[in-house]
Amino acid sequence: MHARVLSCGLAGISGRLITVEVDMAGGIPSHETVGLPGKAVSESRERVRAAIKNSGFSFPPARVVVNLAPADLKKEGTVYDLPVALGMLCAAGFLPEKALCGRMFVGELSLSGDIHPVRGALAMALCAKEEGIGEIVLPRANAEEAACVFGLRVIPADSLAELCACLRGEREFESYVAGAWTPCSDGTDADMALIRGQYTAKRAAEVAAAGGHNMLLAGPPGGGKTMLARALPTILPDLTFEEALEITRIHSAAGKLQQGVVRARPFVAPHHSASAVSVVGGGAMALPGEISLAHLGVLFLDEMPEFPRAVLEALRQPLEDGEITVSRANNSATYPARFMLVGAMNLCPCGNSGAKGRTCTCTPAAVARYRKRISGPLLDRMDIFVRMAEVSYDDLFDASASAESSASIRKRVNACRELQRERFKGTGRYANAHMTQKEISRYCRLDKDAESLYRSEFAKRGMSGRGNARTLRLARTIADLDASNLIRAEHLAEALSYLAADAFVTDWL
């Protein structure tokens, strides 16, 4: 007897249609899986046989051959457990063949027959729709993310026994209907109102959030660098549904999805001991790394000079291209990686440089080595430089001093991003920081006063081509916050003030 079941595998964050073929014949009882199965797929035969037995089916002794097509594509993971089990039951005559037609099946089986969640369910649902398959059967825990794909019937399954009862017509199939999607905040207790003083830094954070610009914060310990960075998600613009699906696909493929669809922009803060593979992505299965998990959100590197040089230099290409290709011997995948890079650093190894009442004990050579850990090409990709001083007593304890809340700032940021979404509609870009040179020429128009100021500053600073593009993108964001079509002199002057490290970072520090 022969059976055919449609399933799906993962290639990066995209789904690949996989046909599971099961042939059952007489002979010495055996179970063979072909079609480039990975270790987890090869081990599935024991899970499948136990799940079938514990679901109430008496499996006849037979020679079973399972083929996963196309045979030249490496099959990884436990997603094929359910389709293999259904194929075997169909080949043995327990299920009607027509019940398996027109449906895609994915899921991991436990020994008891329960169906456990898999990673990449959203990508698989999208693949089903693209292939013209009208229904997908998958674990209940994956139903919410799959139900975001419109025009596809999502059938949640809890156990193999219950699913077989539905396939035999003994029970009705359940259809999962997704609830209304709404964006939400990051859920942290941080708020810009809690940061005392540091008015320049908070304004810089607003500009960075409004335009998706990279930012580097420097200053002595205790100045609020980390606190400001962790409050940044509270002023980031609301997610659109399309952006949420992008983020969800990545987190689902990485096995990091907590529940349903992502509703807040990610904030990823790896420890400085993190390896290049964990940050960039890789491993045996070429999984996405921290930079992809931070897609459309923030990647925060606290104590940035303490990160290994290989990690920092690996950020250069994704910062430029907005994606990363992870290549391994058996696999290769391209992941989105368009994130805001926010770094924080001290002014010297001991941290006392620039601190009042404390003396720096570092030698000039040690300070130079410390600052050079962040290379010039990486610094060239930072849009905003902010030097944060120590907070004064009056800033901390002045009860009359009022600080603007994150909610108030977020309203301006949302309005600014709405302008940018309309500006870049249909281009795949979401913010001013990602403008191409052609778009810069089109949208970054200066008035006469701004043009005169820029002419003199350009020559004085010895600005490079990348520095010019960075300045104009930043000025465009500041003008958008002011709802101005033209970039005026005050907008350009503010943008230039954030680029004090444009020529030599040592002078800035």
N, C-alpha and C positions, 0 to 999 in steps of 0.2 A: 504494500500500500504506500501511496505517496501523498504528501500534503505540502501546501505552500502557504506561508504566512508573511505578511509585510511587517517590517520593523524599521528601525532607524539607528544609525550610529553618529558619532560626533567627529567633525573635522574642524578643529579650532572651536569657533562659536557657531558653526553652521552644521546643519543636519545633513546626513547622507542616507538616501533610501537603501535599505538592506533587505534582501529577500532571503528568508529562512526556509530552506527546503529540507524536508524530513522523508527519508525512505526507510521503510520497515519491511524486512524479509525474513524468511526462515533461515535457520542455520544456528551456529553456535552463538549464544547470547553475547552481544558486545555493543559498545557505544563509541562511535568514532565521529569527531567533529573536524571538518575540513573548511578551507576558505580563509587561511591566515588568522586563526584564532589566537588571541593573547592568553596569558596565563589564567586570568580570571574567567575567560570564556571556556577554556579547556576544563577547568575545575567545575564548571556549572553542571556537568552531567550528574554528579552526585547530589547537588542541590535539587536538580530537576526531578530525578527519580524519587528522592525522599518526599518532595512536595506532592508529586502525583500520588504516591502511596498513601500519604497522610491526608489527602483530600478525598479519599474514599474510592479510588480506582485501583483495580487489580491489574497491574500491568503484565501483559503476556511476555514470556521469554522470546526474544527476537534479536536479530542483528539490525542495529539502528545506525544509519549514517545521516549526519546533519551537515548540510552545506550552507555556508553563508556567502551569498553572492552580492556584489562582485567579488570574485576570489582573490583579486590582486590588491584589495584594500585591507589594511591591518584592522582587525576587530578587537577592541579593548572594552573592559568594563563588564558590568553585570546586567546591562540593559536587555540582553538577549535571553535571559532566563525564561521570561513569560512566553515569548513567541515560540521558543524551542519546546516548552512543555505543551503548549496548545497544538503545535504541529505533531508532536508524538501522539497526543490524545486523538487528534483527527485521523492520523494514519492508522491508529489502532481501532478506529470505528466508534469511539466514544463521543465524538463531536461531528456535526454535519459540516461538510466542506464549505457550503454556501454561507455559513455563519461567520466564516473568517474572511470572506471576500469584501473588498471595499473598506476595510478597517486596518489601521496601523496599531500594533501592540508593542508596548515597551514596559519593562518593569523587572525588578529583582525579586526572586523568590526566597523565602526562608524555608527551612526544613519542614515546618508545619504547613506550608502552603500560603502563608501570608505574603502580600505583595508590598515590597518596600520601595521607597522613593529612589530615583536615579538622578544623576546630574545632567543638565542640558535639556530639560523637558521643553522649555520654550522654543529652543532651536529645533527640536524634533516636531513640535506642533506646526511651526512655520514650514518645515520641510513637507509635512503631510499636506498642507494647503497648497503649496507650490506644485506638488505632484498630483493634485486633483483627487486626493483621498478625502472623503467627506467626514470620517470619524476617526478618532484616536482614543484608544483604551490605555490608560496609564494609572499609576498609583494615586490614591486619593491625595496624598501629600503634595503631589505635583500638579493637581488639577487647577488650582487658582492661577498659576503662572501660564499654563497652557490655554486657559479660557480667555486670555487676552487676545488671542488670535480670532478675529471676526470671521464668520463664515465657516467655522469648523466646529463639529459637535465633539465635545469632550466628555468621555465616559470614565468616571472614577471607579477604581476597583480596589477592594479590600483584601480579597483572598481568591485563590485559584478555584476553590469549590463554588463560591458564589458566582464568579464569572462564568464558569462552565454551565451553571444552571441557567444563566441568562442566555448563553449561546445556544442552549438546547431549547429555548423558548419556555422554560419552566418559571422564569421570573422576568419582570420588565427591566430594561436597561435604565439606569439613572443618568440624566444629563446634568452636567455641572454648569451653572450659570454664574458668571463673574459678577461681583458687586460693582458699584460705581467707583471709579478710580479718582482719588483726590491726592494732590501732593501734601506733604507734611514737613514740619521742621525736623532738624536732626535729632531732636529729643534730648539734647544736653541741657545742663543748667547754666551754661556760659551765656553771657550777654555783654554787649559792648558797654552798657551802662555801668557794669561792675569794674571796668578798667578806668582808673583814675588818671587824669593828666594824659600825656601821650597823644595830644590832639593831632599832631602831624601824622603819627603812625596810624591812627584810626581813620583819618582821611585817606591815607594811602591804601589802607585795607578796603575802604569803600570803592576806590577807583579800581583796585585789582579785581574785586568781586564783580563790578559792573562790566568790565571788559575782558575778564578771564586772563589777566596778566600775571606773570610770575613775579615773585617778590622775595627779597632777601632782607632779613632783619638782623641788625648787629648792635651789640651793646653789652654792658656788664651784667652779671647775673642779678636777678631780682628786678629788672626793669620792666618786665611784663611781656617779653618776646613770646614765650610759650603760651601765655594766657591769651594774648591777642590772636595768635594763630589758631588756637582751639575755639575761639569765639567767632572765627571767620565763617564757619558753616552756617551760623545764625543769620548772616546777612547775604548769603548766596541766593541767587534768584530761584524761584520755584521751578521744579521740574515740569517739563511738558510730558505728555504721555509717550511721545515718540522717543524722547530722551530716556524715560524710565524703562522702556523696552530694551533699548541699547544696553543700559547698565545691567538690567536683569539677565540678559543673555550671557553676559560675561560672568557675572556672579554665579549663575546657574551652571555654566560650563566648568567653572572652577570648583564647584561643590561648596560654595560659600553662601548660598542663598538661604536666609533664615526662614522666611515665610512669605509666600506670594510674590507680588511685584514690588520692586524697590520704589519707595515713595520720597526719599530724601537723597540729596547729593552725597556721594561718599566722601568720607574724610579718612585717609589712610596715613598712618604715622608709624612706619617701621622703625625698629631699634637700630642704632648705628652699627651694631654687630651683624646686621643682616647681610647675607651673601648676595652676589650679583644674580644668581639664579632665582632666588626668592623675590628679588625686587623686579627684575626684568621679565622673568618667566622661564620655564624650561622643565627639567626633570625628564624621566623616561617617557612620559606621555605629552611633553611639550605643553604644560598647563600655563594659563595666564599668571603673571606675577603681580606685584603690588601696584605697578604703574598702570596696568590694565584695570585692576580693581578700583583704581582712583579715576577712571575715565569719566569725564564731565563733572569731576569733583576736585578735591584737593589732595595733593601728595605733600605731606609735611615732613621735612627732614630736620629734626631738632638736633642741635650740635652738629651741624652739617659738615664741618671739616673733619669730624671724627669718623665719618663713613669711609670705607675703603675706596681708594682711587678708582678701582675698576667699576664700582657701583656708580660713582658720580659721573664718570666719563660715558658710561652706558646710557645715561639719560639724554645725552646730546642729540642723538638721532631721533628718538621719539618726541622730544620737545620741538624738533623741526618739522617732522612729518606727521605727527599725530597718530602713529601706529608703530607696532613693533612686530618683526617677524622672528619667531623662535624656531630654530632649526636644530634637529637632533638626527641621529643616525637612522632611526626608523620612522620619524615623523617630522612634519613641518607645519606651522600654523601662523597665521597673521592675526594679531589682536589689536583692536582700537586702543589708543593710549593718549587721548587728548585731555590732559589734566593741567590744573594750575599747580606749579611748583612753588612752595613756600619754604624757605630755609631760615634757620635761626642759628646764630653763632656769637661767641664771645669775641672780644677784640684781641685776646692773647690766650695762650694755653692756661695760665693760672686764673684768668678771668678778672683780674683786678685793674687792668688797663681801662682808664676812663671812669673808674669808680672813685667817689669822694671818700676821703679818709682811709683809703687802702692803697698800698704801694705794690706796683707790679714787680715781681721778682724774676721775670723772664728776660733772657738775654735778647738783644736785637736779632741775632741769628735764629733763635727759637721762635720769635714772633714772626719773622719772615717766612720760616718753614711752615708755620701754622697757617698763615694767610694764603700761602701758595698751594695749599692742599685743594683749594677750589681753583681750577684752571681758568685761564683767560677765556677760552672758547665757551666754557660753561657760564661764566659770568656774563659773556656777551649775549647769552640767551635769557638773562634776567632783565625784566622790564623796570622794576621799581626797587630802589635801594633806600632803606630807612635806617638811620642811626638813632637808636633809642637810648636816652639818658636815664639816669636814676630818677625815681619818682620822689618829689619833695614831700615834706610833712604836710604842707598846706593842701597839696593835691589829695593826699590820703584822708585827711581828717576835716576838711572844710565842708561842713554840712550844707552850706548855702550853694556850693558848686553843683550844678546839674549836669548830668551826662546823658547824651541821647541814647535811647534804647535801640536794640538790634531791630525791633519791629519797624521803627521809624526809618532807619537806614535802608532796610530791606525794601520798603515801598519805592524809594528812589532807584535802587538797584533793579527792581522788577520793571519799572518804567523804562529804564535805560536799556535793559535787555530786550524789551519788546520792540524798541526801535531797531535793534540789531537783528532780531529775528525777521522783521519785515525787510530789512536791508539785504540780508543774505538768504532769503527764501529760495529754496531749490538748489542751493550750492553745497549742502552738507556741512556748512560751517555755522557756528552759533554765536560767535563773539568777535569783537574787534581785534583781539590778540591773534586771530588766525587769518587775518586778511592777507591776500596775495598782493604782489607788487602792482598788478593791474587794478585791483580793488582800492589799493592805497591811492593810486593816481586819480581814481574816480571819486572817492568819497572824502579824502583828506585835503580839502581845499582851504587855503589860508586867506584871511582878509589882508588888506595892505599893511596894517601895523604888524600883524603876525609874520608876514613874509619878510618885512624889514628886520624884525628881531631875529628871525631864523637865519637869515643871510649872515648876520654878524656872528651869531653863536655857532653856526656850522663851521666856519673857518677857525674860530677861536678854539673850539673843542677838538678839531681834527677828526670829525665824525666819519665813521665808516658807512658803507652801504647798509649793513645790518643795523647800525646805530641810528641811521636816518629812518629806516622803516619802523624801528621800535619807538622812536620819538613821535612819529606821526600817528601810529596806532594808539599810543597812550594819549596824545592830545585829542584824538577823535573821541575817545571814551569820555574824557573830561568835558568836551563840548556836548556830548550826548547827555551827560548828567545835567548840563545847563540848558538842555533842549535847544541847542543852537545848530543851525545848518552849517555855518562857517566856523572854522577854528579861529578864534580871536587871540589877541596877544596874551591875555591873561590865562587862557587855556594852555597855550604853548609854553608860557613861563612856568606854570605849575608842572607840566610834563618834564621840562628841562631840569627842574629842581629835584626830581626823583632820579635823575641820571648822573648824579655827582661822581659816580664811580666809573663813568663810561670810558675814561682813558686809562686810569691807573687805580686799581682797587686799594693799593697801599696808601695812596693819597687820601682816599675816602676814609679808610679805617684809621 
